[in-house]
Every structure is written in C-alpha cells, then in structure tokens.
Amino acid sequence: LADKDETILKIINGLKKLEEENYYLKKECNKTNVSKKLKTNTTYLSKVINHHYQSNFNSYINTLRINYALIR
C-alpha cells in the first residue's frame, strides 16, 4: 500500500511541477508525453487525475489553460 501511495504522490507532485512550468501551454502536452515525464503509464496517470482532480486528462489540461488565460 505504501508503494502505491508513494507513486500517487510522485505523480501529483510531478503534475504540480509541470503546472508551475506552464507545460500545459506547450503543443506537445498530451497524456503520453506527460506520463513519460512523470515516469508512469497513461492508464495510471488517468486514474490519479480522475481521482485527485475529479476530472479526465483533457479537462484537467483545458482547465489549466483557461485559468492561465483568465489570469493574463
């Protein structure tokens, strides 16, 4: 169980880091590239985003982009 929690935390922290770097604005920001950057697979990445953000990957990225645009 601890390993699983640790993996989930790594993914969430990795996502936060990518958010800080505004990676979501890049054209190559997709599920495959994000999962590679976070050293996980797309299925697990989706599960973590679905659970933690109550959102699917595309909605999560689009929400970040919209918020970015609103702040600007």
Steps between C-alpha positions, in 0.01 A plus 500: 500500500779743589664454159173578327447815709856607431446456125178703516679777689783501245249540219309780677824682585621451144177648367537800732855551376382488137225749588761738644702468180185571294561177311126484423546791256737300282372334186659167597308491829301179470435198718785297347764771547384591849505135608852462358617811687352362822641151436160333512253361247198676351248274678645572843536870422132513403395317816691744721359806318147354507523434872700803617354769273158340431571560134631318195838589350369727224268691732781539752735647235227721352411635843865594557510675161176689566619613844830612346312703239273655764797607714669662199 
